[in-house]
Amino acid sequence: MRLVSHDELSGLVQATLQGAIAISGAPAGEVRLLDACARTWRVAARVGLDARAFGPFEGRGVFHRSDVQAPLRYEPLMIDDVASCASMGLTDRERLLAAGTRAMLVTPLSTSEGVLLGSVATHWHERHRPEDFTLRLLDVFAREAADLLERVQGRDDLRAAERKRSEFLAVVSHELRNPLAPIRNSLFVLEHAEPGSDQARRARSTVDRQIRQLVRLIDDLVDVARAANNKIRLSLQSLELGEWVHRVVDDHRSLFENAGIRLEIDVAGPVRVRADPARVSQMIGNLLLNAVKFTERGGATRVSLATDEAGRRAVVRVCDSGAGITDDALRMLFRPFVQSERTIALSKGGLGLGLSLVRTLAELHGGDVIATSAGAGRGAEFVIRLPLDAGPEESAGR
């Protein structure tokens, strides 16, 4: 009855937490929801827990590495004594004990179809282990809550998606129209200027620049459509990534010079990957364009290439001293459509699809991309990680 009386997400989440606390008899607890797109967890409700003490646990599904596996197997995780839990890291154990948590139960919020939405955790201030009947009842309750959460989230997500699409179409129409006015003006100049004059050369340069901008915008739109339909194909080959990084940086160097931004590059020895050269250029190029867009004159951008500590992946870093990224924006950074909102807000132009494409292409190569920032105004770092070339295999399309 607690659950079905709510038809909006925040109330349903609160009812889920209150119900779990009532069933388990715990004095404290929290609900975390999984953002599958951003690959992070967020605290959606919390009772009886000090937010400052639990700050280091933010973004994590539960509180230590072994815990992460249990909810993904859709099994509850019971820790009846945090102080003697050998599988928990010492730092996490000390933090929990200092916050007053001596025992905890993490129950996955997984739907009847097996979709994991999050978890509900209950905390006790002393050693405790619920009876089996309580565990079974809580599991049933969590499954019912997950089904209702999925329904409400689906409805809210549909509304949000429609709103984002409308905003995105507005951005598309605006950005595609922008180059047309200077092209039209330049054509008028070319009709009336002396052939070979400085005025004619400037007009031709303007037309060329604006057409290249249109092509880039249209290419992004086409690639997003292909990614949505799983139609992007890679032409893989053994690639010396260092040479390619230098090439892409040189291609974009004039943009940084015109913007008054210092561009540095640091490549540590030969690094060979199996990749599509055109798509590698697209990934690194999009990150460089992003750095130019959000870094003020007098700032700096540094591009580096190395391998990870395990020697299994190439690591390309693009670090800028620009506008930085807030924590809320970081969670949604690689989503299409959401980026357009940030672009509008900062009046920087573009469709905001570049980072979404970078993630898609990195994952198609068997790699990933992550972003970090110390906050607004404190710069940002983007890291592309790609598997190293395992050996002399023949090129293959993917």
C-alpha positions in Angstrom: 0.0 0.0 0.0 2.9 2.3 0.7 4.2 1.8 -2.9 1.0 1.9 -5.0 -0.1 5.2 -3.3 2.6 7.0 -5.2 2.6 7.8 -8.9 5.8 10.0 -9.1 9.4 8.9 -8.7 10.5 10.8 -5.6 7.5 9.7 -3.6 7.9 6.1 -4.7 11.6 6.1 -3.8 10.8 7.5 -0.3 8.1 4.8 0.1 10.5 2.1 -0.9 13.0 3.2 1.7 10.4 3.6 4.4 9.0 0.2 3.6 12.4 -1.5 3.7 13.1 0.2 7.1 9.8 -0.9 8.5 10.2 -4.6 7.3 13.8 -4.9 8.5 13.5 -2.9 11.7 16.6 -0.9 10.8 17.1 2.7 12.1 18.7 4.0 8.9 19.0 3.3 5.2 19.2 4.6 1.7 18.1 3.9 -1.9 20.5 4.2 -4.8 19.4 4.2 -8.4 21.6 2.9 -11.2 22.1 5.3 -14.2 22.8 2.7 -16.9 23.8 5.3 -19.4 26.2 7.2 -17.2 27.3 4.0 -15.5 27.0 5.5 -12.1 24.8 5.2 -9.0 23.1 8.1 -7.3 21.6 8.4 -3.8 17.8 8.9 -4.4 16.8 8.7 -0.7 18.5 8.6 2.7 17.3 8.4 6.3 19.4 8.3 9.5 22.8 8.5 7.7 25.2 11.4 7.8 25.6 12.6 4.2 29.1 14.0 5.0 30.3 10.7 6.4 29.0 8.9 3.3 30.4 11.4 0.8 33.4 9.1 -0.2 30.9 6.4 -1.2 29.0 8.5 -3.7 28.7 7.1 -7.2 29.3 3.6 -6.0 26.7 0.9 -6.1 27.5 -0.3 -2.6 30.4 0.1 -0.3 33.3 -2.1 -1.4 34.3 -4.1 -4.4 32.9 -7.5 -3.4 29.6 -5.8 -2.7 29.3 -4.6 -6.3 29.0 -8.2 -7.6 26.1 -9.2 -5.4 23.5 -6.8 -6.7 24.5 -7.6 -10.3 23.7 -11.2 -9.5 20.4 -10.0 -8.1 21.3 -11.4 -4.6 21.0 -9.5 -1.3 24.3 -8.8 0.5 24.3 -9.1 4.3 27.1 -7.8 6.5 26.2 -8.7 10.1 29.4 -7.1 11.5 31.3 -4.5 9.6 34.2 -4.6 12.0 35.0 -8.2 11.2 34.2 -8.1 7.5 37.4 -9.4 5.8 36.3 -8.7 2.3 35.8 -5.0 2.9 38.7 -2.6 2.5 40.1 -1.2 5.7 39.4 2.5 4.7 35.7 1.7 3.9 35.3 -0.3 7.1 36.7 2.5 9.2 34.4 5.1 7.5 31.3 3.0 8.1 32.2 2.3 11.7 32.9 6.0 12.2 29.5 6.9 10.7 27.8 4.5 13.2 27.1 1.6 10.8 27.9 -1.8 12.4 25.7 -4.0 10.2 24.1 -3.5 6.8 21.9 -5.3 4.3 22.0 -4.3 0.6 19.0 -5.6 -1.4 18.9 -5.2 -5.2 16.0 -3.5 -6.8 15.6 -5.8 -9.7 12.4 -6.1 -11.7 10.5 -9.4 -12.4 12.1 -9.3 -15.8 15.6 -9.2 -14.3 16.4 -5.5 -14.9 18.6 -4.0 -12.2 17.4 -0.5 -11.3 19.3 0.1 -8.0 19.5 -1.1 -4.5 18.0 -0.4 -1.1 20.4 -0.6 1.9 19.4 -0.8 5.6 21.8 0.0 8.3 22.1 -1.0 12.0 24.2 0.6 14.8 25.0 -2.8 16.3 25.7 -6.3 15.1 22.6 -7.7 13.5 21.3 -10.4 11.2 17.6 -10.4 10.2 15.6 -13.6 10.3 15.2 -15.6 7.1 11.5 -14.6 6.9 12.4 -10.9 7.1 15.0 -11.4 4.3 12.5 -13.1 2.1 9.8 -10.5 2.7 12.2 -7.7 2.0 13.3 -9.4 -1.3 9.6 -9.6 -2.4 9.0 -6.0 -1.4 12.1 -4.8 -3.3 11.0 -6.7 -6.4 7.5 -5.1 -6.3 9.1 -1.7 -5.7 11.4 -2.2 -8.7 8.5 -3.1 -11.0 6.7 0.1 -10.0 9.9 2.2 -10.3 10.5 0.9 -13.8 7.0 1.9 -14.8 7.3 5.4 -13.4 10.9 5.9 -14.7 9.8 4.7 -18.1 7.1 7.3 -18.2 9.3 10.1 -16.9 12.1 9.0 -19.3 9.7 9.1 -22.2 8.6 12.6 -21.3 12.2 13.8 -20.8 13.3 12.2 -24.2 10.5 14.0 -26.0 11.6 17.3 -24.4 15.2 16.7 -25.2 14.4 15.8 -28.8 12.4 19.1 -29.2 15.4 21.0 -27.8 17.8 19.2 -30.0 15.8 19.9 -33.1 15.8 23.5 -32.2 19.6 23.4 -31.9 20.0 21.5 -35.2 17.9 24.0 -37.1 19.8 26.9 -35.6 23.3 25.4 -36.2 22.5 24.4 -39.8 21.2 27.9 -40.6 24.2 29.7 -39.1 26.6 29.0 -42.0 24.1 30.0 -44.7 24.2 33.7 -44.1 28.0 34.1 -44.4 28.0 31.8 -47.4 25.2 33.9 -49.1 27.1 37.2 -48.3 30.4 35.7 -49.6 28.7 34.7 -52.9 27.5 38.2 -53.3 31.0 39.5 -52.7 32.4 37.1 -55.2 29.9 38.3 -57.9 31.0 41.9 -57.5 34.7 41.7 -56.4 37.7 41.7 -58.7 38.9 38.2 -59.4 42.0 37.5 -57.3 41.5 40.5 -55.0 41.9 40.3 -51.3 38.2 40.7 -50.9 37.5 37.7 -53.2 40.1 35.6 -51.4 38.5 36.3 -48.0 35.1 35.5 -49.4 36.3 32.1 -50.8 38.0 31.4 -47.5 34.7 32.1 -45.6 32.7 29.9 -48.0 35.2 27.1 -47.5 35.2 27.4 -43.7 31.4 27.5 -43.4 31.0 24.5 -45.8 33.4 22.5 -43.7 31.4 23.4 -40.6 28.2 22.2 -42.3 29.8 18.9 -43.4 31.0 18.3 -39.8 27.6 18.9 -38.4 25.9 16.6 -40.9 28.6 13.9 -40.4 27.8 14.0 -36.7 24.1 13.6 -37.3 24.7 10.7 -39.7 27.0 9.0 -37.2 24.6 9.4 -34.3 21.8 7.8 -36.5 24.2 5.0 -37.4 25.1 4.4 -33.8 21.5 4.3 -32.7 20.9 1.6 -35.3 24.2 -0.3 -34.7 25.3 0.4 -38.3 28.7 1.9 -37.6 31.4 -0.4 -39.2 35.1 -0.2 -38.4 38.0 -0.8 -40.8 40.5 -2.2 -38.3 44.2 -2.3 -38.9 47.4 -2.2 -36.9 48.0 1.4 -36.1 51.0 3.2 -34.5 48.9 5.5 -32.3 51.6 8.0 -31.5 52.0 9.0 -35.2 48.3 9.3 -35.5 48.0 11.5 -32.4 50.6 13.8 -33.7 48.8 14.0 -37.1 45.4 14.9 -35.5 47.0 17.5 -33.2 48.8 19.1 -36.1 45.5 19.2 -38.1 43.9 21.2 -35.2 46.8 23.3 -34.2 45.7 26.4 -36.1 42.4 26.4 -34.2 44.3 26.6 -30.9 46.6 29.3 -32.2 43.7 31.4 -33.5 41.9 31.0 -30.1 45.1 32.0 -28.2 45.3 28.6 -26.4 48.6 26.8 -25.8 48.6 23.3 -27.2 51.1 20.7 -25.9 51.7 17.1 -26.9 53.6 14.3 -25.0 53.9 10.9 -26.7 55.8 8.3 -24.7 57.3 5.9 -27.3 55.6 3.7 -29.9 52.1 2.5 -29.0 50.4 0.1 -31.4 46.7 -0.5 -31.4 44.2 -2.3 -33.7 41.9 0.4 -34.8 40.1 2.3 -37.5 42.4 5.3 -38.3 39.5 7.5 -39.5 37.5 6.8 -36.3 40.6 7.4 -34.1 41.0 10.8 -35.7 37.3 11.5 -35.1 37.6 10.6 -31.4 40.7 12.7 -30.7 39.5 15.5 -33.0 36.2 15.8 -31.1 38.0 16.0 -27.8 40.3 18.8 -29.2 37.3 20.7 -30.6 35.6 20.4 -27.2 38.8 21.8 -25.5 38.9 24.8 -27.9 35.2 25.4 -27.3 35.4 25.6 -23.5 38.9 27.0 -22.9 39.4 30.8 -22.7 42.1 32.7 -24.5 45.4 32.3 -22.6 44.5 28.8 -21.4 46.3 25.5 -22.3 45.4 22.0 -23.6 47.7 19.1 -23.2 47.5 15.8 -25.2 49.4 12.8 -24.0 49.8 9.2 -25.0 51.0 6.3 -22.8 50.1 2.8 -21.8 48.3 1.8 -18.6 50.1 0.1 -15.7 49.1 -3.3 -16.8 50.5 -2.7 -20.3 47.3 -3.8 -21.9 45.7 -0.5 -23.1 46.8 2.7 -24.8 45.7 5.8 -22.9 45.1 9.1 -24.7 44.5 12.1 -22.4 43.2 15.5 -23.5 43.5 17.8 -20.5 42.4 21.5 -20.7 42.4 24.4 -18.3 38.9 25.6 -19.4 35.4 25.9 -18.0 35.4 22.7 -16.1 32.4 20.4 -15.5 30.1 20.2 -12.5 29.3 16.9 -10.9 25.8 16.9 -12.2 27.0 17.5 -15.8 29.6 14.7 -15.5 26.9 12.1 -14.8 25.2 13.0 -18.1 28.2 14.1 -20.1 28.2 11.3 -22.8 24.5 11.3 -23.4 23.2 12.6 -26.7 20.6 15.4 -26.5 21.6 16.2 -22.9 24.8 17.8 -24.2 22.9 20.2 -26.4 21.4 21.8 -23.2 24.9 22.5 -22.0 25.9 23.9 -25.4 23.0 26.3 -25.4 23.7 27.4 -21.9 27.3 28.3 -22.7 26.4 29.7 -26.2 29.3 27.9 -27.7 27.6 26.4 -30.8 27.6 22.9 -32.1 25.2 20.0 -31.7 26.7 18.6 -28.6 27.0 15.1 -30.1 30.8 14.9 -30.2 31.2 13.3 -26.8 28.4 10.8 -27.3 30.1 9.7 -30.5 33.5 9.4 -28.8 32.1 7.0 -26.3 30.3 5.0 -29.0 33.5 4.7 -31.1 35.7 3.9 -28.2 33.4 1.0 -27.1 33.2 -0.3 -30.7 37.0 -0.6 -30.5 36.8 -2.5 -27.2 37.8 0.5 -25.2 36.1 3.3 -23.2 36.3 7.0 -22.4 36.0 8.7 -19.1 35.9 12.4 -18.0 37.0 14.0 -14.8 36.9 17.6 -13.6 37.6 19.4 -10.3 34.5 21.5 -10.9 33.3 24.6 -12.7 36.2 26.8 -13.9 38.8 24.2 -13.0 39.4 22.5 -16.3 38.6 19.0 -17.5 40.4 15.8 -18.6 39.1 13.2 -21.1 40.8 9.8 -21.3 40.3 7.4 -24.2 41.5 3.8 -23.4 42.0 1.4 -26.3 43.3 -2.2 -26.2 46.8 -2.6 -27.5 47.4 -4.6 -30.7 47.7 -8.2 -29.6 49.6 -9.4 -32.7 49.9 -9.4 -36.5 46.4 -10.3 -37.4 44.9 -9.4 -40.8 42.7 -6.3 -41.0 39.0 -7.1 -40.6 35.9 -5.0 -40.9 33.7 -4.7 -37.8 
